[in-house]
Amino acid sequence: MPLVNGGKIIDDSFVKLAVDTPLPERGDILVPAERFIAEADALLARDGKVGVIWPNNRDIDALVPYLGKVATVALVFPTFRDGRAYSQARLLRERYHYRGDLRATGQVLRDQFVFMLRAGFDSFEVKKQADAEAFMQTAKRYSVFYQPTGDGRITALHRRMQLRHSEGVGT
Amino acid sequence: MYAYDEIDRTLVNERVSEFRDQVKRRLSGELTEDEFKILRLQNGVYLQLHAYMFRVAIPYGTLAANQLRALAHVARKYDRGYGHFTTRQNIQFNWIKLAELPDALEDLAKVGIHAMQTSGNNMRNVTSDQWAGVAPGEIEDPRIWSELIRQHTTLHPEFSFLPRKFKIAITASDHDRAAIKIHDIGLKLIKNEKGETGFEVLVGGGLGRTPFIGKTIKHFVHGRDILSYIEAILRVYNQYGRRDNIYKARIKILVHELGIEKFSREVEEEWQHIRNSSLQIDDEVIEDIRSRFTYPAYEKLPHMPDELRQAAADADFEAWRKNSVAPHKVQGYAIVTISLKPIGKPPGDATADQMDALADLADKYSFGEIRVGHEQNLALPHVAKRDLPALWKALDKLGLATPNVNLITDIIACPGLDYCSLANARSIPIAQELTRRFADHELANLIGRLHINISGCINACGHHHVGHIGILGVEKNGEEVYQITIGGRADEGAALGNLIGPGVKFDEVADVIEDVVEAYLALRERPEELFIDTVKRLGVEPFKERVYATR
């Protein structure tokens, strides 16, 4: 499954561990939430980056104390019609000011890219190669946004205010 | 009318091009039907029994004449020459070809019409009072707020994949024509003691398999906070609404399971985090939206023009005027409801020719504006009273002057088994038969105001729970069986109807309804006591006895 980051397909340095996979000595690992919470100190002490896979039915409150320590948070879309992780993403970015890498996993298709970018995701495990290749093109599909989110894109309402004021300058 | 600016137009065009790409990928096989299904539903495209059905948004039921012409054009060019107006102020086309859909959308986009979020598990088209801005006694024009919410809910990055569909309705009148109590969120515009505009917010109303009347979650939310408050409700719902069972996924179930107190505490907590954010709407933003609504330049006209006085001698005109013409907030003007319920025809249908002709009449008599009501009728919102006789003649020629608005033949019905893949039973033929039974205008008038609502399955698109008489078609041992309720209503006194007894067969429905009506005529205290009030006074029993005594 191709990983897109910064608009490009990149190599995924993270190895996904199951709950009971033996811990590799070094290298970057992505760990399920329950294992991460249980073994956080040991995991964070080893050589290599640690990321956590956080399911969409678990409150992110328990993750908050670790936000400064993890290298990536992977949120899950079990099917693309299950949108819980959009709320989790926005809470991580906008309420808890998480600045690290936020990865979308699961059934990730090109038709969600814009929503995901707006919600604060910056890495995408894309299901189809063609979708991954079309990332940049798809991400630019929209230039107008009605809602404010943490991504800082200017909303339609505020753009109108700017237009109003700039028109007002000369009059 | 709200006039789109370049920003709104750009977004609609971007959506059309995205959808064109999605259709292309489906046709090439790049998208599976399972994947495409969710994408097409986000844009109003259902796969029905015979063909794709295409639902187009008419936000808060307001249309300009040129937009109605564009709908006529779509009906003619891409469909079979007619469209069907729905209980959520939208229009549906039943015979669309998938490959042509992007072109139809592009044609509609040229006049600022789209199909975004007319289906799917997202925030649906915002609905409002079809008399918004013209009804006497409104707090203020609810369309300003409807438009603000329309924009905010369009392609929302967090709430486009909710547990289930989500519907918002707004009213600004004491008499609720928008049925806010049967919506996921119902908003009633009010003023607080300081004279500031805000909303009473209701949550958790809805029909379907498990019907609920909405409950007040907050008595007053200031206008500037309404987007953050809605966002807080949605965020709680998106995270905690059930996704394991489609029949338990609406917010009404979450509200019911948590209880309104606990649910409102959750919302309150979330809201406190976000209310002082960029979601707060300042006055300037509201003014900007308001400034893009244009209002007619009304003339100073007499309350009772000569034309109207003279026409009063014509009994047919008077019959139509009495139930189709309503008071307007400006003297000398009236709101005219146009019945889409001709005797013997499917409720809510209009042909392309009728739509074109109506657009012309709107230009001539109603400042180019048309409204769509949830009762599946249309309205011309600004007709000078002196023009009423001429307008009536013109409507009559088009078959659009059936004098039955709010009478027993003004039936609300879903498409049912004639079109819908979810339906278990036919709705339209039941409605057609009932209009024939009560075709006599004198009889219908004698009965007075009486709303019949028909749904062809438990999903309740015909709002049968809140019909004065509700008819629900179900399937039992391979046969269509109809359950009949009485005493429901969708207005400010919203209530769910009660069953009068065991279900009856297709052929018996009209007989049973006739019996119910006869019982009412015998039981009412005086001619002014409406059916719904007699049922309220006496309960179901006397009706039940009457209907089932001989069955």
Interface residues (C-beta under 8 A of the other chain):
Chain A: F80 R81 D82 G83 R84 Y86 S87 Q88 R90 R95 L109 D111 V114 F115 M116 R118 A119 A130 R141 Y142 S143 V144 F145 Y146 Q147 P148 T149 T155 A156 L157 H158 R159 R160 M161 R164
Chain B: D5 I7 D8 T10 L11 E14 S17 E18 Q22 E30 E35 I38 L39 N121 Q151 H152 T154 L155 H156 P157 E158 F159 S160 F161 L162 R235 N238 Q239 R243 H273 S277 S278 L279 I281 E284 V285 D288
